[in-house]
Every structure is written in structure tokens, then in C-alpha cells.
Amino acid sequence: MSAKKAARPRRYKKPKVCPFCAGELEVTDYKDAKMLKRFMSETGKILPRRRTGVCAKHQRRLAMTIKRARIMAIVPFTEKLVRK
């Protein structure tokens, strides 16, 4: 007979609130590289909504803003991945 695994206590995640809807940030400026880097990975990819907690409306606007900043050479398209 197989033994039952011990049940782990469930960890409930606190729902993330969109920082743009909450009024903390604004997406309008493509020149703010520091703010845009917050929503990009170390390699330069745009982070998904589930990771950042941004709503769908602002994720679309944020992606467009990051792409605009890439074209204007404010933010790099990719960054070198340093492997150890």
C-alpha cells in the first residue's frame, strides 16, 4: 500500500495591485529608463503581468512604451547574460 504524502499548508498569495491604477506610477513617459527597467528582466525582456502585478490595460501601454524606448536607444533591446 502506498503511504499518503503529508499535506503542506497552503500559502495564500496576497492579490497584487496595479501600481498604475493605484496612482503610484504613470506610464506616459518613455524617457524614464529607471521606471521602465523595473518592468524588464535582467536580459532586457518585458516581464509578464503575473510577475509584476500590472493590469492588462497598463501592461499593453507599458509594453508599447518600452518598445518605443528601445527604438529611441534609451533602453537596450538585450543585455549580455553573464554565466558563472
MMTF fields as JSON, N, C-alpha, C and O atoms, coordinates in Angstrom:
{
  "mmtfVersion": "1.0.0",
  "mmtfProducer": "UNKNOWN",
  "numBonds": 335,
  "numAtoms": 336,
  "numGroups": 84,
  "numChains": 1,
  "numModels": 1,
  "chainsPerModel": [1],
  "groupsPerChain": [84],
  "chainIdList": ["A"],
  "bondAtomList": [4, 2, 8, 6, 12, 10, 16, 14, 20, 18, 24, 22, 28, 26, 32, 30, 36, 34, 40, 38, 44, 42, 48, 46, 52, 50, 56, 54, 60, 58, 64, 62, 68, 66, 72, 70, 76, 74, 80, 78, 84, 82, 88, 86, 92, 90, 96, 94, 100, 98, 104, 102, 108, 106, 112, 110, 116, 114, 120, 118, 124, 122, 128, 126, 132, 130, 136, 134, 140, 138, 144, 142, 148, 146, 152, 150, 156, 154, 160, 158, 164, 162, 168, 166, 172, 170, 176, 174, 180, 178, 184, 182, 188, 186, 192, 190, 196, 194, 200, 198, 204, 202, 208, 206, 212, 210, 216, 214, 220, 218, 224, 222, 228, 226, 232, 230, 236, 234, 240, 238, 244, 242, 248, 246, 252, 250, 256, 254, 260, 258, 264, 262, 268, 266, 272, 270, 276, 274, 280, 278, 284, 282, 288, 286, 292, 290, 296, 294, 300, 298, 304, 302, 308, 306, 312, 310, 316, 314, 320, 318, 324, 322, 328, 326, 332, 330],
  "bondOrderList": [1, 1, 1, 1, 1, 1, 1, 1, 1, 1, 1, 1, 1, 1, 1, 1, 1, 1, 1, 1, 1, 1, 1, 1, 1, 1, 1, 1, 1, 1, 1, 1, 1, 1, 1, 1, 1, 1, 1, 1, 1, 1, 1, 1, 1, 1, 1, 1, 1, 1, 1, 1, 1, 1, 1, 1, 1, 1, 1, 1, 1, 1, 1, 1, 1, 1, 1, 1, 1, 1, 1, 1, 1, 1, 1, 1, 1, 1, 1, 1, 1, 1, 1],
  "groupList": [{"groupName": "MET", "atomNameList": ["N", "CA", "C", "O"], "elementList": ["N", "C", "C", "O"], "formalChargeList": [0, 0, 0, 0], "bondAtomList": [1, 0, 2, 1, 3, 2], "bondOrderList": [1, 1, 2], "singleLetterCode": "M", "chemCompType": "L-PEPTIDE LINKING"}, {"groupName": "SER", "atomNameList": ["N", "CA", "C", "O"], "elementList": ["N", "C", "C", "O"], "formalChargeList": [0, 0, 0, 0], "bondAtomList": [1, 0, 2, 1, 3, 2], "bondOrderList": [1, 1, 2], "singleLetterCode": "S", "chemCompType": "L-PEPTIDE LINKING"}, {"groupName": "ALA", "atomNameList": ["N", "CA", "C", "O"], "elementList": ["N", "C", "C", "O"], "formalChargeList": [0, 0, 0, 0], "bondAtomList": [1, 0, 2, 1, 3, 2], "bondOrderList": [1, 1, 2], "singleLetterCode": "A", "chemCompType": "L-PEPTIDE LINKING"}, {"groupName": "LYS", "atomNameList": ["N", "CA", "C", "O"], "elementList": ["N", "C", "C", "O"], "formalChargeList": [0, 0, 0, 0], "bondAtomList": [1, 0, 2, 1, 3, 2], "bondOrderList": [1, 1, 2], "singleLetterCode": "K", "chemCompType": "L-PEPTIDE LINKING"}, {"groupName": "ARG", "atomNameList": ["N", "CA", "C", "O"], "elementList": ["N", "C", "C", "O"], "formalChargeList": [0, 0, 0, 0], "bondAtomList": [1, 0, 2, 1, 3, 2], "bondOrderList": [1, 1, 2], "singleLetterCode": "R", "chemCompType": "L-PEPTIDE LINKING"}, {"groupName": "PRO", "atomNameList": ["N", "CA", "C", "O"], "elementList": ["N", "C", "C", "O"], "formalChargeList": [0, 0, 0, 0], "bondAtomList": [1, 0, 2, 1, 3, 2], "bondOrderList": [1, 1, 2], "singleLetterCode": "P", "chemCompType": "L-PEPTIDE LINKING"}, {"groupName": "TYR", "atomNameList": ["N", "CA", "C", "O"], "elementList": ["N", "C", "C", "O"], "formalChargeList": [0, 0, 0, 0], "bondAtomList": [1, 0, 2, 1, 3, 2], "bondOrderList": [1, 1, 2], "singleLetterCode": "Y", "chemCompType": "L-PEPTIDE LINKING"}, {"groupName": "VAL", "atomNameList": ["N", "CA", "C", "O"], "elementList": ["N", "C", "C", "O"], "formalChargeList": [0, 0, 0, 0], "bondAtomList": [1, 0, 2, 1, 3, 2], "bondOrderList": [1, 1, 2], "singleLetterCode": "V", "chemCompType": "L-PEPTIDE LINKING"}, {"groupName": "CYS", "atomNameList": ["N", "CA", "C", "O"], "elementList": ["N", "C", "C", "O"], "formalChargeList": [0, 0, 0, 0], "bondAtomList": [1, 0, 2, 1, 3, 2], "bondOrderList": [1, 1, 2], "singleLetterCode": "C", "chemCompType": "L-PEPTIDE LINKING"}, {"groupName": "PHE", "atomNameList": ["N", "CA", "C", "O"], "elementList": ["N", "C", "C", "O"], "formalChargeList": [0, 0, 0, 0], "bondAtomList": [1, 0, 2, 1, 3, 2], "bondOrderList": [1, 1, 2], "singleLetterCode": "F", "chemCompType": "L-PEPTIDE LINKING"}, {"groupName": "GLY", "atomNameList": ["N", "CA", "C", "O"], "elementList": ["N", "C", "C", "O"], "formalChargeList": [0, 0, 0, 0], "bondAtomList": [1, 0, 2, 1, 3, 2], "bondOrderList": [1, 1, 2], "singleLetterCode": "G", "chemCompType": "PEPTIDE LINKING"}, {"groupName": "GLU", "atomNameList": ["N", "CA", "C", "O"], "elementList": ["N", "C", "C", "O"], "formalChargeList": [0, 0, 0, 0], "bondAtomList": [1, 0, 2, 1, 3, 2], "bondOrderList": [1, 1, 2], "singleLetterCode": "E", "chemCompType": "L-PEPTIDE LINKING"}, {"groupName": "LEU", "atomNameList": ["N", "CA", "C", "O"], "elementList": ["N", "C", "C", "O"], "formalChargeList": [0, 0, 0, 0], "bondAtomList": [1, 0, 2, 1, 3, 2], "bondOrderList": [1, 1, 2], "singleLetterCode": "L", "chemCompType": "L-PEPTIDE LINKING"}, {"groupName": "THR", "atomNameList": ["N", "CA", "C", "O"], "elementList": ["N", "C", "C", "O"], "formalChargeList": [0, 0, 0, 0], "bondAtomList": [1, 0, 2, 1, 3, 2], "bondOrderList": [1, 1, 2], "singleLetterCode": "T", "chemCompType": "L-PEPTIDE LINKING"}, {"groupName": "ASP", "atomNameList": ["N", "CA", "C", "O"], "elementList": ["N", "C", "C", "O"], "formalChargeList": [0, 0, 0, 0], "bondAtomList": [1, 0, 2, 1, 3, 2], "bondOrderList": [1, 1, 2], "singleLetterCode": "D", "chemCompType": "L-PEPTIDE LINKING"}, {"groupName": "ILE", "atomNameList": ["N", "CA", "C", "O"], "elementList": ["N", "C", "C", "O"], "formalChargeList": [0, 0, 0, 0], "bondAtomList": [1, 0, 2, 1, 3, 2], "bondOrderList": [1, 1, 2], "singleLetterCode": "I", "chemCompType": "L-PEPTIDE LINKING"}, {"groupName": "HIS", "atomNameList": ["N", "CA", "C", "O"], "elementList": ["N", "C", "C", "O"], "formalChargeList": [0, 0, 0, 0], "bondAtomList": [1, 0, 2, 1, 3, 2], "bondOrderList": [1, 1, 2], "singleLetterCode": "H", "chemCompType": "L-PEPTIDE LINKING"}, {"groupName": "GLN", "atomNameList": ["N", "CA", "C", "O"], "elementList": ["N", "C", "C", "O"], "formalChargeList": [0, 0, 0, 0], "bondAtomList": [1, 0, 2, 1, 3, 2], "bondOrderList": [1, 1, 2], "singleLetterCode": "Q", "chemCompType": "L-PEPTIDE LINKING"}],
  "groupTypeList": [0, 1, 2, 3, 3, 2, 2, 4, 5, 4, 4, 6, 3, 3, 5, 3, 7, 8, 5, 9, 8, 2, 10, 11, 12, 11, 7, 13, 14, 6, 3, 14, 2, 3, 0, 12, 3, 4, 9, 0, 1, 11, 13, 10, 3, 15, 12, 5, 4, 4, 4, 13, 10, 7, 8, 2, 3, 16, 17, 4, 4, 12, 2, 0, 13, 15, 3, 4, 2, 4, 15, 0, 2, 15, 7, 5, 9, 13, 11, 3, 12, 7, 4, 3],
  "groupIdList": [1, 2, 3, 4, 5, 6, 7, 8, 9, 10, 11, 12, 13, 14, 15, 16, 17, 18, 19, 20, 21, 22, 23, 24, 25, 26, 27, 28, 29, 30, 31, 32, 33, 34, 35, 36, 37, 38, 39, 40, 41, 42, 43, 44, 45, 46, 47, 48, 49, 50, 51, 52, 53, 54, 55, 56, 57, 58, 59, 60, 61, 62, 63, 64, 65, 66, 67, 68, 69, 70, 71, 72, 73, 74, 75, 76, 77, 78, 79, 80, 81, 82, 83, 84],
  "secStructList": [7, 7, 7, 7, 7, 7, 7, 7, 7, 7, 7, 7, 7, 7, 7, 7, 7, 7, 6, 6, 6, 6, 6, 1, 7, 7, 7, 7, 7, 6, 6, 7, 2, 2, 2, 2, 2, 6, 6, 5, 7, 6, 6, 1, 7, 5, 7, 7, 2, 2, 2, 2, 7, 7, 7, 2, 2, 2, 2, 2, 2, 2, 2, 2, 2, 2, 2, 2, 2, 2, 2, 6, 6, 1, 1, 7, 1, 7, 7, 7, 7, 7, 7, 7],
  "xCoordList": [0.829, 0.0, 0.873, 1.96, 0.386, 1.162, 0.806, -0.351, 1.808, 1.594, 1.212, 1.719, 0.319, -0.092, 1.003, 1.671, 1.16, 2.129, 1.553, 0.343, 2.421, 1.988, 1.554, 2.282, 0.385, -0.15, 0.566, 0.707, 1.005, 1.647, 0.57, -0.477, 0.822, -0.15, -0.134, 0.929, -1.307, -1.404, -0.933, -1.213, -0.214, 0.236, -0.657, -0.652, -1.408, -2.283, -1.525, -0.947, -1.542, -0.845, -1.751, -2.94, -1.166, -1.905, -2.096, -1.131, -3.31, -3.506, -2.683, -2.66, -2.013, -1.184, -2.069, -3.047, -1.717, -2.456, -1.612, -0.413, -2.24, -1.54, -1.009, -1.794, 0.308, 0.854, 0.386, 0.402, -0.026, -0.507, -1.939, -2.283, -2.784, -4.162, -4.201, -5.076, -3.249, -3.196, -2.69, -2.813, -2.124, -1.656, -0.206, 0.255, 0.53, 1.936, 2.818, 3.765, 2.51, 3.333, 2.478, 1.259, 3.142, 2.489, 3.301, 4.531, 2.614, 3.27, 3.58, 4.182, 3.201, 3.228, 4.611, 4.728, 5.655, 6.96, 7.88, 8.209, 8.296, 9.213, 10.659, 11.548, 10.907, 12.273, 12.746, 13.922, 11.837, 12.177, 12.695, 11.94, 13.973, 14.579, 14.571, 14.427, 14.723, 14.756, 13.421, 13.4, 12.319, 10.996, 10.75, 10.169, 11.184, 10.965, 11.775, 11.307, 12.979, 13.825, 13.178, 13.466, 12.312, 11.604, 10.7, 10.427, 10.243, 9.334, 10.029, 9.372, 11.357, 12.137, 13.04, 13.465, 13.328, 14.218, 15.666, 15.949, 16.571, 17.995, 18.507, 19.458, 17.867, 18.303, 17.599, 17.899, 16.673, 16.018, 14.63, 14.031, 14.1, 12.752, 11.71, 11.978, 10.522, 9.418, 8.847, 8.526, 8.718, 8.211, 6.704, 6.0, 6.199, 4.767, 3.95, 4.488, 2.648, 1.738, 1.737, 1.686, 1.794, 1.725, 2.921, 2.855, 3.996, 5.208, 5.211, 5.697, 4.674, 4.723, 3.457, 3.498, 2.318, 1.063, 0.379, -0.491, 0.746, 0.159, -1.117, -1.163, -2.149, -3.395, -3.183, -2.181, -4.136, -4.0, -3.873, -3.057, -4.675, -4.653, -3.277, -2.73, -2.724, -1.432, -0.271, 0.783, -0.443, 0.606, 0.776, 1.901, -0.333, -0.257, 0.422, 1.273, 0.047, 0.637, 2.117, 2.936, 2.446, 3.827, 4.689, 5.815, 4.175, 4.913, 5.185, 6.283, 4.187, 4.347, 5.404, 6.214, 5.386, 6.346, 7.769, 8.709, 7.93, 9.258, 9.785, 10.961, 8.916, 9.33, 9.734, 10.678, 9.026, 9.364, 10.728, 11.537, 10.978, 12.262, 13.408, 14.525, 13.133, 14.161, 14.542, 15.723, 13.545, 13.803, 14.576, 15.422, 14.292, 14.984, 16.348, 17.041, 16.737, 18.024, 18.179, 19.293, 17.076, 17.126, 17.309, 17.996, 16.678, 16.761, 17.294, 16.842, 18.241, 18.774, 17.762, 16.918, 17.851, 16.988, 17.305, 16.399, 18.59, 19.025, 20.275, 21.007, 20.497, 21.722, 22.436, 21.804, 23.737, 24.513, 24.224, 24.2, 24.008, 23.787, 25.132, 25.813, 25.509, 26.791, 26.562, 25.858, 27.161, 27.023, 28.227, 29.353, 27.966, 29.044, 29.572, 30.483],
  "yCoordList": [-1.181, 0.0, 1.244, 1.265, 2.246, 3.478, 4.394, 4.509, 5.02, 5.942, 7.308, 7.734, 7.984, 9.327, 10.329, 10.236, 11.278, 12.342, 13.31, 13.527, 13.871, 14.861, 16.122, 16.635, 16.608, 17.8, 19.043, 19.252, 19.847, 21.109, 22.158, 22.139, 23.055, 24.142, 25.054, 25.392, 25.443, 26.292, 27.699, 28.26, 28.252, 29.634, 30.476, 30.315, 31.354, 32.22, 33.476, 34.165, 33.755, 34.933, 36.147, 36.097, 37.219, 38.469, 38.987, 39.03, 39.384, 39.873, 41.137, 42.061, 41.148, 42.297, 43.418, 43.176, 44.62, 45.793, 46.496, 46.699, 46.861, 47.543, 48.888, 49.711, 49.129, 50.393, 51.602, 52.729, 51.365, 52.463, 52.837, 54.019, 51.826, 52.09, 52.696, 53.504, 52.302, 52.813, 54.253, 54.919, 54.732, 56.114, 56.299, 57.433, 55.206, 55.315, 55.727, 56.495, 55.217, 55.459, 55.914, 55.743, 56.5, 56.85, 56.265, 56.251, 55.779, 55.098, 56.041, 55.618, 57.268, 58.156, 58.454, 58.717, 58.423, 58.89, 57.736, 56.91, 57.669, 56.626, 56.973, 56.138, 58.191, 58.635, 58.258, 58.421, 57.757, 57.387, 55.948, 55.018, 55.771, 54.439, 53.698, 52.476, 54.416, 53.777, 53.096, 51.982, 53.755, 53.185, 52.004, 51.0, 52.113, 51.039, 49.794, 48.675, 49.973, 48.835, 47.994, 46.804, 48.606, 47.902, 46.8, 45.81, 46.973, 46.027, 45.197, 44.608, 45.151, 44.367, 43.4, 43.678, 42.258, 41.277, 41.737, 42.769, 40.956, 41.287, 41.239, 41.936, 40.409, 40.278, 41.253, 41.284, 42.047, 43.058, 42.699, 43.459, 41.556, 41.159, 41.856, 42.197, 42.063, 42.651, 41.571, 40.474, 41.878, 40.901, 40.711, 41.656, 39.495, 39.234, 39.856, 40.232, 39.954, 40.552, 39.81, 40.428, 38.487, 37.695, 37.956, 37.715, 38.441, 38.717, 40.15, 40.389, 41.091, 42.496, 42.969, 43.924, 42.304, 42.71, 43.857, 44.506, 44.125, 45.215, 44.71, 43.563, 45.548, 45.147, 45.092, 45.593, 44.479, 44.252, 45.561, 45.675, 46.534, 47.828, 48.475, 48.938, 48.503, 49.15, 48.293, 48.83, 46.964, 46.108, 46.394, 46.448, 46.576, 46.906, 48.254, 48.404, 49.221, 50.561, 50.545, 51.225, 49.765, 49.638, 48.977, 49.413, 47.932, 47.244, 48.19, 48.2, 48.982, 49.941, 50.991, 51.387, 51.435, 52.436, 51.875, 52.565, 50.635, 50.007, 49.838, 50.086, 49.416, 49.24, 50.573, 50.634, 51.625, 52.963, 53.396, 53.967, 53.119, 53.476, 52.672, 53.175, 51.426, 50.612, 51.207, 51.292, 51.617, 52.194, 53.507, 53.808, 54.283, 55.554, 55.354, 56.33, 54.099, 53.725, 54.245, 54.532, 54.367, 54.76, 53.516, 53.542, 52.429, 51.136, 50.135, 50.142, 49.273, 48.313, 47.22, 46.865, 46.685, 45.58, 44.342, 43.684, 44.025, 42.894, 43.292, 44.199, 42.597, 42.794, 41.461, 40.406, 41.511, 40.274, 39.5, 40.055, 38.215, 37.331, 36.777, 36.099, 37.063, 36.61, 35.289, 35.23, 34.236, 32.92, 32.648, 33.035, 31.984, 31.695, 30.306, 29.887],
  "zCoordList": [0.0, 0.0, 0.0, 0.577, -0.641, -0.709, 0.453, 0.857, 0.959, 2.068, 1.513, 0.475, 2.21, 1.782, 2.119, 3.149, 1.227, 1.482, 2.507, 2.569, 3.287, 4.267, 3.529, 2.679, 3.855, 3.191, 3.705, 4.91, 2.772, 3.141, 3.382, 2.735, 4.295, 4.471, 3.246, 2.726, 2.797, 1.61, 1.915, 2.975, 0.958, 1.078, 0.192, -1.028, 0.78, 0.012, -0.376, 0.466, -1.664, -2.152, -2.032, -2.349, -1.574, -1.493, -2.909, -3.673, -3.285, -4.655, -4.908, -4.095, -6.054, -6.398, -6.928, -7.636, -6.583, -7.047, -8.096, -7.91, -9.187, -10.268, -9.757, -9.286, -9.842, -9.348, -10.161, -9.667, -11.4, -12.231, -11.86, -11.825, -11.581, -11.162, -9.761, -9.453, -8.915, -7.548, -7.5, -6.472, -8.598, -8.655, -8.261, -8.134, -8.063, -7.679, -8.855, -8.683, -10.053, -11.236, -12.408, -12.411, -13.409, -14.67, -15.814, -15.763, -16.852, -17.97, -19.117, -20.104, -19.025, -20.175, -20.74, -21.937, -19.93, -20.393, -20.761, -19.909, -22.014, -22.472, -22.141, -22.312, -21.67, -21.383, -19.976, -19.651, -19.15, -17.777, -17.744, -17.46, -18.032, -18.144, -16.81, -16.783, -15.723, -14.408, -14.104, -13.582, -14.426, -14.197, -15.132, -14.719, -16.379, -17.347, -16.994, -17.203, -16.465, -16.087, -14.992, -14.865, -14.209, -13.139, -13.705, -13.026, -14.937, -15.573, -16.647, -17.506, -16.598, -17.551, -16.793, -15.671, -17.424, -16.803, -16.944, -17.552, -16.372, -16.443, -17.873, -18.225, -18.701, -20.092, -21.024, -22.217, -20.509, -21.324, -21.806, -22.567, -21.381, -21.796, -20.928, -19.776, -21.487, -20.737, -19.826, -20.285, -18.535, -17.578, -17.749, -18.105, -17.5, -17.648, -16.517, -15.476, -16.744, -15.769, -14.446, -13.383, -14.505, -13.268, -12.36, -11.155, -12.929, -12.147, -11.595, -10.489, -12.36, -11.954, -11.258, -10.481, -11.53, -10.912, -11.622, -11.041, -12.854, -13.626, -14.304, -14.749, -14.387, -15.046, -16.564, -17.073, -17.282, -18.727, -19.501, -20.417, -19.131, -19.826, -19.73, -20.731, -18.53, -18.335, -18.832, -19.173, -18.88, -19.438, -20.926, -21.422, -21.64, -23.072, -23.275, -24.153, -22.47, -22.587, -22.203, -22.821, -21.184, -20.734, -21.799, -22.042, -22.438, -23.498, -24.661, -25.217, -25.022, -26.111, -25.742, -26.58, -24.488, -24.023, -24.008, -24.4, -23.56, -23.535, -24.953, -25.216, -25.863, -27.26, -27.882, -28.67, -27.532, -28.03, -27.495, -28.227, -26.209, -25.6, -26.209, -26.332, -26.591, -27.248, -28.595, -28.931, -29.36, -30.682, -30.562, -31.404, -29.525, -29.309, -28.635, -28.347, -28.382, -27.772, -26.344, -25.904, -25.627, -24.22, -23.355, -22.334, -23.788, -23.112, -24.135, -25.28, -23.755, -24.731, -25.078, -24.255, -26.303, -26.71, -25.88, -25.369, -25.745, -24.919, -24.164, -24.56, -23.081, -22.32, -22.257, -22.29, -22.166, -22.135, -20.859, -19.76, -21.036, -19.911, -19.469, -20.238, -18.246, -17.72, -17.0, -15.992, -17.528, -16.911, -16.036, -16.349, -14.948, -13.994, -14.188, -13.474]
}
